[in-house]
Amino acid sequence: MKRDFPTAVSHIGHMIDLWLPLKIKYDKVLGMSVGILYKGKLFYARGFGFCDTLTKEKADEKTLYRVASISKTFTAVAILQLARDGKLKLDDRVIVYLPWFQEKNGKNDSAQITIRQLLSHTGGVFRDGDTSHWETGNFPDDIKKSFSPDSLPVEALSRFKYSNYGYAMLGLVIEKISGMSYAEYIQKNILEKIRMKATQPEYKDGLTHLAVGYGPELPDEQRTVFIHYKTKAYAPAAGMVSNVEDLAMFLGALSLESGDDMLDRVSKKEMMHSYEVTEDGDEYGLGLDVLNVKDKKVVAHSGGFLGFSTAIGLDPESDLGVIVLTNVTRGPSWEVMKGIFESVYTVLANGEEYSGNKDIAYEKYEGYYRNTGGDQVVSRLGDALIAFDPESNSPLKRKTILEPSSTPDQFILRESGVFGSWGEKAKFSDLQEGIFRNLISGAMPARRIEFEQKIVSDEDAFKTS
């Protein structure tokens, strides 16, 4: 198998087609849309499950999601555009543009906080204000009412302190300088400029193909169906609505190798520069997380909203991008995004593992197999056959390669872990209508299973909030 990105993405896409339909059932996700792009071109785009369980409308690459905090990356681009055009400096103090931003709390002085500090979540500003908008859906129109000495719990530049309120303030800075509303500025200077036709800076009534947002399955509670609402003053932090196709265009425009239709290369590098450590070794730039994925730099952002979990990521060196959008609170979007990056990198680094016998008709073995120990997915990957746990966030971390033997339909197991059945034989049996029904391996034979994406949608299964 050639060790190039298009080939690797193609083969990983085939694996995803088999992996995610079962994984989303394990993770209790109702709908998911996934995209993979390389050098600005969308190579893989597909949806899984349902964007609406009542109508049975299926999720796809055009399905709109509340992408939540991914909005911050757009807000950061807008601020960097204004800096590029000489209309502000990143180290300007916020009070220059918002004179009301003037309070003290011990050593904490808002008059000293800069735009760069708000962008990098190092300004020490409180996270979400003092209203219960995330619980009620009643977001404020005016964030000034929430500002007080208590809004400054941490001294600036002392640590990373994530703040939706800080990004709402950046939206006000954009409005002050541009003379436009935040939505108008984003529409004119980003969405229209790079032809993101489906994206909205803020939720509005009448959107078609918009996913319904669902809560998680909690002990002793019905799953919640959330009503859509506007984020108002918090739109710069969490308001955006978008889909896989449009976010692929955004990541393509964010690439260091793209033209300057949206933002110049130097400004993009400024966004991707690490400013503060977040957790687990990750860092944060200006509107972008900075991750290390298998020794590769990936810039990314996640989004969490009531009923939605989303993630986008871009490897600026390789120009590889991944988008994962789900319509359930606390969905595995971030983990799946990282797992796709890891899988592509694994194939590129170990291409010889996936260059087996090209003449074998692997499709007759592919599918889902179950025994008393659980399920496994059997999938072609390049010119090889692999098996892995459908619950995995990164299938190639603990996969088994099924190496063809001299006996037809019999394979030798080459496992990643040390506690498996390395070197033992596995045989597919009971061929029916061109596919095998059983996988015999050691003391735990497995049977092929088939499943449909069935969703209970009667009124007793959900509550509305």
Secondary structure, DSSP 4 states (H G I P E B T S, - for coil): ---SHHHHHHHHHHHHHHHHHHHHHHTT-SEEEEEEEETTEEEEEEEEEEEETTTTEEP-TT-BEEEETTHHHHHHHHHHHHHHTTS--TTSBGGGT-TT---EETTEEGGG-BHHHHHTT-S---SSTTS-HHHHS---S-SGGG-SGGG--S-TTSS----HHHHHHHHHHHHHHHSS-HHHHHIIIIITTTT--S-BSS--TT-SSBPPEE----TTSPEEEEPP---GGGHHHH-EEE-HHHHHHHHHHHSTTS-SSS--HHHHHHHHS--EE-STT-EE-SSSEEEEETTEEEEEEEEEETTEEEEEEEETTTTEEEEEEESBTT-SHHHHHHHHHHHHHHHHHTGGGG---TTS-GGGT-EEEEETTEEEEEEEETTEEEEE-TT-SSGGGG-EEEEE-SSTTEEEEEESSSSS-TT-EEEEEEEETTEEEEEEETT--EEEE--------SGGGEEE-
